Amino acid sequence: MNTSPVSYKRHRFPPQIIAHAVWLYFRFPLSLRLVEELLLERGIAVSYETIRRWGKKFGPDYARRLCRKKPSRNDVWHLDEVVITIAGRKHWLWRAVDQDGYVLDEIVQNRRNTKAARRLLTRLLKKQGIAPKRMITDKLRSYGAARRQVMPHVEHRSHKGLNNRAENSLVPLRKRERMMQGFRSLGGLQRFVSVFSAVRNLFVPPRSKRSAFQICVHRIQAIAEWKTAAGAMA
């Protein structure tokens, strides 16, 4: 984990306000102008363009400091790919979530073939460190071919009805895509999803925490962890 501090000296706003603005933008389906209005209601006058620059500069560093879920050999990976149109061209966002809906990795690629699926699996194994108990995908045959090359001993189930976990976890990103009126570039999409998914992972409670009280406690802990991650950069 990169722990090198990011300087706030060039900004006239305190780190707490910057962290709050970045949190609002990545946590909720809000446009930059709506975040600007929310801050203005709190007496903080800052332009939407400044908020955009804060998200681009500080968002990745906040995300890297957030705690990651520890991998387990009993994890189940749900893999899916979705088309995203950028500047009139189709691209594919390949993504993997576990049995709790925790986003493990996302990668934007130009192709929807075995090579692209193999790249996703290779990245997942490198990041997680261990193979899962099972992987579940849709009917795309590229997953099976890539699985045989990268992790042949892992059980693979290919059925559209079993992969709702991955498809449902994509809904928040689709909402943001509509709010942002689409993404402008491949690099911008990759940067956004890396921070967006890390923040969402922090605040979405696992399936084991079902009661309202447990969810409330989880979110209080998530806010405290976010403030800790942002405070470490002050």
N, C-alpha and C positions, 0 to 999 in steps of 0.2 A: 504494500500500500504506500502510495506517495504521500508523505507527510510534510512536504515543503510548504511553508506558509505562503499565502497569497496576500499581497499588500493591499491595504485599504487606504493608503495615504493620499492617493489621487482623488478620493471621493469625499465630499463634504458631509455625507450621511454616515451615521454610525453603523457598525456591522450588523446590529440587531435589525435595523430597518431593511438593509439589503437582503438579509436572510429571510425576513418576513415576506418581502416582495417576490423573491424567487420561489418560496414555498407556495404562495398563493397561485403563481402562474403555473407551476408544474403539478400541483395537487388537484386543482379544480378546473373544470372546463370553462375557463375564462380567457377572454382576449386580453391583449396587452392594454388596451384602452379601458377595459373594465377593471383591471388591476389598478390602473392609474386612478380611477374614480374611487375605488375602495380605500386606497392610501390617502387620497385627498380628503375623504370623509373623516379620516383620523388626524387630519391636520398636516399631512406630509405631501408637499407639492413636488412631484417628480414626473417627468414626461414618460410616455410609453416607450419611447426609443431608448431612454436610459434603462428602463426595466428590461428591455430586450438585451441590451449589452450586459447587464448584471447576470441575466440567465445564461448567456453564452460564456461569460468569463468565470463565474463562481459556481454555476450549477454542477458541472462535472466534478469539481473539487469537493463539493458537499456530498455528492453521490458516492465518491470513492471512500469517504469517511463513515458512511453508514454501515452498520453491521450486516453481514451476509448470513443467510440461513446455511447451517452446516449440512453438507451433503450426506446422504445415507445410502447404503446398498439396497435398502427397501424402497427407494424412491421410484416413482413411475413418471416417465417423461412423456408429455403430450406434445407432439410436434405438429406444426401447421404452417402453411404459407398463404399469404394474402397479397393480392395485386394492389399496388398503389400507383396512381398516375401522376407523374411529375413532368411538367412542360410538354404534355401531350404524349409522353412515352410511358409504356408500362414497365414497372419494376416490381420485384417480389420481396416482401418482407418475411423472411424466414424466422420463426420464433419457436421457443420451447418453454413450457411451463411444467411445474410438477403437480402432484396430486392435490395440493392445497391452493393451486392457482398462482403460485409464486413464479414470477418470470425469471427463467434461468439465463436466457440469452436471446438476443435479437440481432439479425444481420440483414442488411439490404443488399440484394444481388440482382443482376440483370437477367439471370436465367432461372428456369424452373426444370432442372434436370438432375441427373445423378451426381454430377460434379458439385452442384450447389448444395445438394443434400449432404454429401460427404463433408463439405467444408463446415456445415453447421454441426454435424456430429463430432468432427475433430475438435472444433472450438469448445463444444460442450465438455468433452472428455478432458481437455486441457484445463478448463476453468473449474470443473467439479472435482477432478482428481480420481474419481471412481466411476465405474459404469453403473447404470440403474438396474433395478430388478426387472423392469419391463419398459418398453416404449410403445406408445399408441399413436397411430397416424391415420390419415384418411386413405383413400384408395390409390394415391399416387405411387406408382411402382418404383420411382426413384428412391424412396425411403428404404425399401427392401434391399435394393442393390447396394446402396451406401452402407446399410447396416451390416451386410455380409462382408464388406471390405474393412470396416472400422471396428465393429464389435460383434463378431459372429455368434458369440455365446449368449447374447441378450435376447430374451423373448420379445417377439414383435407381433403385435396385434394390429391388423389393418381393417378398420371399420369406421365409417363416418359417424355412426350413432354413438360410438365409444369416445369420440374425440371432442365432446362438447366443452370439456374443461379449457382446451386451448382456444376454441372458437369464442366462448363467452368472455374470456379474458381480453379479447381484442376489442370489445365494445367500447371501453373508455377511450382507447386510442382513436377509434372512428369518430367519437364525439369531438375529440380535440381537432381532428382533421377537418371536420365541418366548421368548427369555430374559427380555425385559422385559415379557412378557405383554401385548403390544400397546402402541400409542402412545396418549397421552391427549388430544392436541390437534394441530391443524394446525401451529400455530407451533412446538410442541415437536418434531414430526417434521421440519420444515424446518430447525430449528436443529441437530438431531441429525445428519441426513444430511450437512449442510455440513461438519461437523467429521469425522464418521466417514469420509466419502469422501476428504477431504484426507489423513487419516492413512493410510488404506489405499493411496492412490496412492503415498505415500512409501515404503511397505514392500513393495509388490508389484513384483517385478522385471519389466522389459520382456521381450518374447518373444525378443529377441536374446541374453539372458543365460540360457542353458539349463543349463549345468553346475552341479554342486553348489558348486564353488568360487566361480564367478561370483555365484551367488545369495547365498552367505555374505558375500562382499565387499560386495555391494549392500546387504545388511541392516545390516552394520556401518556403512556410510556413512549409511544412513537413520537409525540411532540417533544418530550424531554430529550429523546435521542437525537432528533433533528436539531434542537438548540445546542446540544453538546457538539455535534458535528460542525455546526456553523461557528460556535464559539471557539473551537480549536484553531480556527483560521484568523481570529481577531488579533 
